[in-house]
């Protein structure tokens, strides 16, 4: 069914309204005073983000701005060298372009940095879904020894409380001194504004703009829904079933990542990883949880071969027998999923002192 209704924009959610000077406001009061200053449409093809905001963490413009500061501030690492944005760069559609990310002291993680695009619509966070909410995900990397490097969240909060500017902002937004739960709420609120829609695919498929897609991409759309079997996992308006699948990635090496199994201890989850959104996929290389594929042509060829055999491989993966032209058409479709809605987000020019 096509969705053409006009909805409140994420940009509107982000708009900053006037706040009573010097007032320390609590959560409920912030929700009332941060009225949007403008009204725009949600990018075409997306559902209303407002329907995905948790009741205990309503969006306010001041909270979102606090989250933006925290997201980009390298002081939120043990040695002031790593920020959330170090692995999720706005210039690269909130990825880092590396097979695996580099954290504190140039240590390497074991998985590629997932794109932050459209996390507002997502359920389990991280490749293995170990964080049930975006609030939990937002504070997880701070206590990773290879990411931000803090021993625990108490150490991080103690450091943050030495910054008077942050203590003031947290009082204004949350009505109390800094606690880790509020750090998570602020960063999650900011992350929920990083959206992508109104792609060429949306304009063609939802908006009825016949010339939005090339002939090759239109053929790719038919393949995506049919012979290529992509919608078995990349379904819905955000092109993800929000589930976990074993594609065989890593089973051709001696370093198999057990993935979702490490969270659930369910044998059915061995080697399974979260289905990522395909929005902005052409801008977020390399691909797979280990970053092994440098381009979409390699990804499509991998699926065309039916993945990598192993005892736990998802049974929906089978050889597709697509010819070269069909693979090229599917790539053309995937490249047409680049959209808009996130490009206006910039790094702060200064931080609280």
C-alpha angles and dihedrals in degrees: 000000000000119000113208102146118126114243139181110283131236085230088060091050088053095050112115118228126194116280125201105268114257094356119143105219131191128222099271094045090050091055090056099042098046095076115169115257097205139030123221137155123269107250110277114269098028129106120237108283089211089074090061100049112111115241092234094055110042118184117255127171094236092050091049091051090050089051091051091054092049092046092058101035114108091195086079088080132076095256102022094253106104132059130173085256091059088079097025106051119183089217090061099043089268097304128099103230093237130119088234128005129254118229138174116344088010091287116161125231123218099240140047116261108259115231114260091216116128095353087148087078096045130101118195111031131218123033090286098039093237092146112065094196138035088240090060092045092051094062100035099086092053091074097041111113090218097043121039094348106218116149091224140339092267090064091050094048091048089056092047091052089062088067106082093196092060093046089055094048094048090051090052095047103034104018094236144068120285116293126169094245090061092047087058093047093051096047092044090052090054093046090054089065093060100095139152128202141123091076122161087261091055092048091051101038101032104021097042094232100154096194095049092093128049118238089255093052091048089055087047090054090056090049091047090057096037133018096016091054092213096143091065085082107005096060137144131031091306094047095237133100089207089233136115127252138181109227095169095255107159096015089102089063137054093250106072114179108216091209118181091012090072087064103039102024085217110142089218088066097056109134093358122141136185119274105242124216113261093216110118088007093145090058098046106066140178102066142218125033091287095044093236099145118070098192143021092251089065091047094052091047089052092054091043088061091051100250125273120312118244136141092265103041116141108260092222090072111092133151107280101200094215116165124228094268092050091050090050091050091051090051090050089055093049091051088055091065093080107115144159141259101090103058094088093065112105135177115262116260092218140015136216114282 
